Amino acid sequence: MPREKKKENVKQRRVTMTLEAPEADQVSLMGDFNEWNVNTHPMKKNKRGVWKKAVMLPPGRYEYKFLADGQWRNDPKNCDYCLNCFQ
């Protein structure tokens, strides 16, 4: 009889993503963790024009971008980039 694999209890961590874009009216965080869905992680702008979104993610490496007023933006605080279909 085959052995059943036990599910690993991987702890998720809160990750807060930010984008300084005071001129933007709408920003969404999109990535492979939400299937690049524009509606899953809308961000909120504070009084200083910084957009923020906290997400719970298991440890790992993720591809993501910000969509600000319909325009793709890389994370200026992340120097690791990879090519994908959204470049």
N, CA, C and O atoms as a DFTB+ gen file, in Angstrom:
348 C
 N C O
     1  1       0.830      -1.182       0.000
     2  2       0.000       0.000       0.000
     3  2       0.878       1.251       0.000
     4  3       1.821       1.326       0.788
     5  1       0.600       2.233      -0.856
     6  2       1.425       3.448      -0.878
     7  2       1.231       4.270       0.391
     8  3       0.148       4.320       0.974
     9  1       2.306       4.900       0.786
    10  2       2.259       5.769       1.960
    11  2       1.590       7.080       1.614
    12  3       1.770       7.622       0.524
    13  1       0.824       7.573       2.548
    14  2       0.195       8.886       2.350
    15  2       1.191       9.960       2.728
    16  3       1.889       9.848       3.736
    17  1       1.253      10.990       1.925
    18  2       2.127      12.108       2.241
    19  2       1.447      12.992       3.263
    20  3       0.273      13.337       3.130
    21  1       2.201      13.350       4.278
    22  2       1.671      14.268       5.276
    23  2       1.775      15.683       4.745
    24  3       2.769      16.055       4.121
    25  1       0.753      16.457       4.994
    26  2       0.779      17.859       4.591
    27  2       1.691      18.615       5.546
    28  3       1.553      18.529       6.767
    29  1       2.616      19.349       4.967
    30  2       3.495      20.162       5.792
    31  2       2.750      21.407       6.223
    32  3       2.050      22.042       5.434
    33  1       2.911      21.739       7.477
    34  2       2.266      22.931       8.010
    35  2       3.226      24.108       7.828
    36  3       4.011      24.427       8.721
    37  1       3.151      24.738       6.675
    38  2       4.029      25.856       6.350
    39  2       3.401      27.139       6.871
    40  3       2.267      27.477       6.532
    41  1       4.148      27.837       7.692
    42  2       3.627      29.086       8.246
    43  2       3.706      30.194       7.208
    44  3       4.720      30.377       6.535
    45  1       2.630      30.911       7.105
    46  2       2.618      32.069       6.209
    47  2       3.124      33.277       6.975
    48  3       3.012      33.350       8.199
    49  1       3.675      34.210       6.246
    50  2       4.189      35.438       6.840
    51  2       3.499      36.636       6.210
    52  3       3.149      36.632       5.030
    53  1       3.316      37.653       7.027
    54  2       2.741      38.897       6.519
    55  2       3.846      39.680       5.804
    56  3       4.900      39.968       6.370
    57  1       3.567      40.008       4.553
    58  2       4.493      40.792       3.738
    59  2       3.753      42.049       3.317
    60  3       2.669      41.969       2.739
    61  1       4.328      43.204       3.602
    62  2       3.705      44.467       3.219
    63  2       4.436      45.039       2.019
    64  3       5.634      45.316       2.075
    65  1       3.700      45.211       0.941
    66  2       4.245      45.756      -0.296
    67  2       3.871      47.231      -0.368
    68  3       2.756      47.612      -0.010
    69  1       4.798      48.055      -0.827
    70  2       4.545      49.492      -0.939
    71  2       5.006      50.008      -2.296
    72  3       5.933      49.478      -2.909
    73  1       4.332      51.052      -2.738
    74  2       4.710      51.739      -3.972
    75  2       4.424      53.220      -3.781
    76  3       3.299      53.610      -3.468
    77  1       5.444      54.033      -3.969
    78  2       5.258      55.482      -3.891
    79  2       4.763      55.969      -5.249
    80  3       5.501      55.962      -6.234
    81  1       3.509      56.389      -5.285
    82  2       2.890      56.863      -6.528
    83  2       1.766      57.829      -6.175
    84  3       0.592      57.498      -6.346
    85  1       2.111      59.031      -5.681
    86  2       1.079      59.974      -5.247
    87  2       0.146      60.420      -6.368
    88  3      -0.978      60.844      -6.101
    89  1       0.597      60.329      -7.617
    90  2      -0.218      60.770      -8.753
    91  2      -1.249      59.734      -9.170
    92  3      -2.185      60.056      -9.901
    93  1      -1.092      58.491      -8.716
    94  2      -1.982      57.408      -9.146
    95  2      -3.341      57.477      -8.453
    96  3      -3.452      57.877      -7.294
    97  1      -4.362      57.077      -9.193
    98  2      -5.719      57.010      -8.644
    99  2      -6.080      55.597      -8.192
   100  3      -6.942      55.418      -7.332
   101  1      -5.413      54.583      -8.777
   102  2      -5.725      53.196      -8.460
   103  2      -4.483      52.346      -8.671
   104  3      -3.819      52.451      -9.703
   105  1      -4.165      51.495      -7.680
   106  2      -3.012      50.595      -7.779
   107  2      -3.421      49.220      -7.266
   108  3      -4.104      49.101      -6.249
   109  1      -2.996      48.188      -7.981
   110  2      -3.216      46.806      -7.564
   111  2      -1.891      46.073      -7.527
   112  3      -1.002      46.325      -8.341
   113  1      -1.769      45.167      -6.576
   114  2      -0.615      44.277      -6.482
   115  2      -0.993      42.990      -7.197
   116  3      -1.982      42.343      -6.852
   117  1      -0.198      42.624      -8.198
   118  2      -0.512      41.439      -8.984
   119  2       0.722      40.564      -9.081
   120  3       1.841      41.061      -9.205
   121  1       0.507      39.239      -9.022
   122  2       1.642      38.336      -9.110
   123  2       1.220      36.890      -9.226
   124  3       0.035      36.567      -9.320
   125  1       2.230      36.019      -9.216
   126  2       1.923      34.599      -9.333
   127  2       1.221      34.059      -8.096
   128  3       0.634      32.979      -8.155
   129  1       1.261      34.772      -6.985
   130  2       0.578      34.348      -5.764
   131  2      -0.923      34.617      -5.810
   132  3      -1.665      34.095      -4.979
   133  1      -1.385      35.429      -6.773
   134  2      -2.824      35.678      -6.920
   135  2      -3.287      35.498      -8.370
   136  3      -4.303      36.048      -8.795
   137  1      -2.499      34.705      -9.112
   138  2      -2.806      34.397     -10.508
   139  2      -2.940      35.656     -11.365
   140  3      -3.716      35.687     -12.320
   141  1      -2.178      36.690     -11.016
   142  2      -2.154      37.955     -11.751
   143  2      -3.544      38.573     -11.876
   144  3      -3.891      39.154     -12.904
   145  1      -4.324      38.440     -10.824
   146  2      -5.695      38.951     -10.816
   147  2      -5.713      40.387     -10.292
   148  3      -5.282      40.649      -9.169
   149  1      -6.204      41.300     -11.097
   150  2      -6.218      42.718     -10.746
   151  2      -7.141      43.024      -9.567
   152  3      -6.951      44.025      -8.875
   153  1      -8.133      42.177      -9.336
   154  2      -9.116      42.445      -8.279
   155  2      -8.763      41.852      -6.919
   156  3      -9.393      42.205      -5.921
   157  1      -7.789      40.973      -6.850
   158  2      -7.495      40.261      -5.610
   159  2      -6.827      41.128      -4.543
   160  3      -7.183      41.036      -3.369
   161  1      -5.871      41.962      -4.929
   162  2      -5.117      42.759      -3.957
   163  2      -5.072      44.245      -4.332
   164  3      -4.012      44.761      -4.684
   165  1      -6.210      44.928      -4.258
   166  2      -6.163      46.381      -4.468
   167  2      -5.398      47.018      -3.309
   168  3      -5.470      46.547      -2.174
   169  1      -4.674      48.079      -3.602
   170  2      -3.855      48.732      -2.580
   171  2      -4.543      50.013      -2.107
   172  3      -5.410      50.557      -2.790
   173  1      -4.138      50.481      -0.925
   174  2      -4.687      51.723      -0.365
   175  2      -3.582      52.758      -0.246
   176  3      -2.450      52.454       0.130
   177  1      -3.950      54.003      -0.582
   178  2      -2.986      55.106      -0.562
   179  2      -3.085      55.854       0.757
   180  3      -4.179      56.162       1.229
   181  1      -1.913      56.149       1.358
   182  2      -1.918      56.959       2.575
   183  2      -1.782      58.445       2.203
   184  3      -1.707      58.789       1.024
   185  1      -1.750      59.309       3.202
   186  2      -1.717      60.757       2.970
   187  2      -0.445      61.226       2.262
   188  3      -0.435      62.291       1.645
   189  1       0.614      60.441       2.350
   190  2       1.882      60.804       1.704
   191  2       1.998      60.270       0.275
   192  3       3.027      60.454      -0.375
   193  1       0.946      59.611      -0.213
   194  2       0.963      59.101      -1.582
   195  2       1.627      57.749      -1.727
   196  3       1.990      57.349      -2.833
   197  1       1.792      57.032      -0.611
   198  2       2.384      55.696      -0.652
   199  2       1.258      54.669      -0.598
   200  3       0.426      54.683       0.310
   201  1       1.249      53.790      -1.574
   202  2       0.249      52.727      -1.657
   203  2       0.768      51.522      -0.897
   204  3       1.946      51.183      -1.011
   205  1      -0.100      50.860      -0.112
   206  2       0.312      49.713       0.692
   207  2      -0.696      48.574       0.580
   208  3      -1.896      48.785       0.404
   209  1      -0.162      47.363       0.690
   210  2      -1.000      46.168       0.772
   211  2      -0.232      45.093       1.529
   212  3       0.899      44.765       1.172
   213  1      -0.844      44.548       2.569
   214  2      -0.259      43.439       3.310
   215  2      -0.886      42.146       2.808
   216  3      -2.106      42.047       2.677
   217  1      -0.048      41.163       2.531
   218  2      -0.513      39.849       2.084
   219  2       0.150      38.779       2.939
   220  3       1.260      38.965       3.437
   221  1      -0.542      37.662       3.103
   222  2      -0.001      36.518       3.831
   223  2       0.522      35.517       2.803
   224  3      -0.230      35.034       1.956
   225  1       1.825      35.210       2.886
   226  2       2.450      34.316       1.920
   227  2       3.361      33.318       2.633
   228  3       4.019      33.670       3.612
   229  1       3.403      32.083       2.150
   230  2       4.407      31.157       2.671
   231  2       5.787      31.598       2.181
   232  3       5.883      32.259       1.147
   233  1       6.849      31.249       2.896
   234  2       8.188      31.619       2.434
   235  2       8.425      31.116       1.015
   236  3       7.977      30.029       0.649
   237  1       9.119      31.899       0.236
   238  2       9.401      31.505      -1.139
   239  2       9.760      32.695      -1.991
   240  3       9.959      33.805      -1.497
   241  1       9.838      32.444      -3.269
   242  2      10.190      33.459      -4.252
   243  2       8.972      33.690      -5.139
   244  3       8.341      32.737      -5.595
   245  1       8.647      34.943      -5.379
   246  2       7.434      35.276      -6.123
   247  2       7.725      36.296      -7.214
   248  3       8.609      37.142      -7.077
   249  1       6.961      36.198      -8.305
   250  2       6.989      37.215      -9.350
   251  2       5.778      38.111      -9.132
   252  3       4.672      37.629      -8.888
   253  1       5.998      39.413      -9.221
   254  2       4.892      40.353      -9.009
   255  2       5.223      41.682      -9.664
   256  3       6.376      41.975      -9.981
   257  1       4.188      42.472      -9.856
   258  2       4.294      43.846     -10.345
   259  2       3.129      44.633      -9.784
   260  3       2.162      44.071      -9.269
   261  1       3.241      45.940      -9.895
   262  2       2.142      46.822      -9.537
   263  2       1.471      47.284     -10.826
   264  3       2.134      47.518     -11.837
   265  1       0.156      47.411     -10.774
   266  2      -0.585      47.978     -11.896
   267  2      -1.174      49.295     -11.409
   268  3      -2.145      49.309     -10.653
   269  1      -0.578      50.401     -11.847
   270  2      -0.984      51.738     -11.409
   271  2      -1.661      52.454     -12.569
   272  3      -1.030      52.762     -13.580
   273  1      -2.943      52.711     -12.409
   274  2      -3.727      53.393     -13.448
   275  2      -3.527      52.741     -14.818
   276  3      -3.377      53.430     -15.827
   277  1      -3.526      51.409     -14.839
   278  2      -3.414      50.671     -16.090
   279  2      -2.009      50.504     -16.624
   280  3      -1.828      49.910     -17.687
   281  1      -1.004      51.010     -15.918
   282  2       0.385      50.915     -16.369
   283  2       1.176      50.005     -15.424
   284  3       1.103      50.155     -14.204
   285  1       1.934      49.057     -15.997
   286  2       2.771      48.179     -15.186
   287  2       3.924      48.948     -14.575
   288  3       4.532      49.802     -15.220
   289  1       4.219      48.632     -13.313
   290  2       5.372      49.236     -12.636
   291  2       6.121      48.160     -11.875
   292  3       5.527      47.336     -11.179
   293  1       7.434      48.184     -12.022
   294  2       8.274      47.311     -11.219
   295  2       8.382      47.878      -9.812
   296  3       8.127      49.062      -9.590
   297  1       8.755      47.041      -8.881
   298  2       8.993      47.473      -7.509
   299  2      10.376      48.119      -7.452
   300  3      11.375      47.419      -7.618
   301  1      10.467      49.432      -7.223
   302  2      11.773      50.091      -7.204
   303  2      12.651      49.650      -6.027
   304  3      13.855      49.904      -6.021
   305  1      12.054      48.997      -5.043
   306  2      12.825      48.527      -3.883
   307  2      13.355      47.107      -4.086
   308  3      14.070      46.590      -3.228
   309  1      13.018      46.478      -5.195
   310  2      13.443      45.110      -5.463
   311  2      14.334      45.111      -6.696
   312  3      13.878      45.430      -7.794
   313  1      15.595      44.758      -6.519
   314  2      16.532      44.789      -7.651
   315  2      16.557      43.473      -8.425
   316  3      17.246      43.375      -9.440
   317  1      15.820      42.461      -7.966
   318  2      15.744      41.184      -8.683
   319  2      14.574      41.216      -9.667
   320  3      13.416      41.318      -9.262
   321  1      14.884      41.130     -10.947
   322  2      13.866      41.140     -11.992
   323  2      13.996      39.881     -12.826
   324  3      15.090      39.336     -12.970
   325  1      12.894      39.423     -13.368
   326  2      12.930      38.322     -14.314
   327  2      11.941      38.626     -15.432
   328  3      10.926      39.288     -15.216
   329  1      12.246      38.141     -16.615
   330  2      11.354      38.359     -17.746
   331  2      10.130      37.462     -17.614
   332  3      10.232      36.300     -17.220
   333  1       8.983      38.015     -17.949
   334  2       7.753      37.227     -17.994
   335  2       6.834      37.855     -19.036
   336  3       7.214      38.824     -19.693
   337  1       5.661      37.325     -19.186
   338  2       4.757      37.810     -20.238
   339  2       4.232      39.213     -19.969
   340  3       3.587      39.795     -20.841
   341  1       4.486      39.776     -18.790
   342  2       4.007      41.108     -18.455
   343  2       5.090      42.173     -18.606
   344  3       4.871      43.325     -18.234
   345  1       6.250      41.811     -19.144
   346  2       7.339      42.778     -19.289
   347  2       7.029      43.765     -20.373
   348  3       7.832      44.659     -20.642
